[in-house]
Amino acid sequence: MQMDMGTWNSPELFAIQVWHIWHQRNQSRLQQPCCLTDDLKHEAQACWDEIRASNPRPNQVRPQPKPKWTAPPPNTYKINYDGAVSDEENKAGVGVIIRDCNGEVIASLIQQLEQAYQPVEVEAIAACRAVELGSELGVGCAIVEGDSEVIVKALRNKDNGLVSFAPLINDVSLFSSLYSELSYSHIRRDGNKVAHSLAKLALMTPGCTVWMEDVPSHTLRLVQADLAAL
């Protein structure tokens, strides 16, 4: 008997069919009556449905695509920031990069802090430095983007009561008045790699350094990767 594998879309169903054929041939040798009916496929399907019902497959979770940096709308700049902390050296660092709607770098900054603040406080300092740098360069319309959801919510809320970083959020509000339009955006770390790289570089670089229309060579490949993904 010839079997058409195209009609059986699982190894289990194929195995059931093979068993039925083997069983029929054995019974024929022993001259026992046996009939392989046209309902074989339905019988096999019923068996397979029973197996699946008793052993349900777990839901397959599709991997989520990694977030990536996206350029702002025309006539708008995007200011990404991040912070890094080194408890061993009792230092912290902030990194900031400003890019236009084409992904071209307007300026970048690294600044080392002579104290290992709490991570959320360093993020708040970085956000404040980001908005300050944009205002110093005369940026009018901007999206300020970081990977700390707590800080982004605080920046949008503007009223943070007695939290330790509240004064820094208030400073951001003062600088924000120098913009014609300013909004805050949250992005996961994979979409904020340039700012994160700058913050880590700040841990090894005393003082504050600003690059106009450029980034340090250590970070250039990440900027190019963002451009390639646009």
Buried (B, 14 or more C-beta within 10 A) or exposed (E): EEEEEEEBEEEEBBEBBEEBEEEBEEBEEEEEEEEBEEEBBEEBBEBBEEEEEEEEEEEEEEEEEEBBBBBBEEEBBBBBBBBBBBEEEEBBBBBBBBBBEEBEBBBBBBBBBEEBBEBBBBBBBBBBBBBBBBBEBEBBBBBBBBBBEBBBEBBEEEEBEEBEBBEBBEBBBEBBEBBEEBBBBBBEEEBBBBBBBBBBBBBEBEEEBBBEEBBBEBBBEBBEEBBEEE
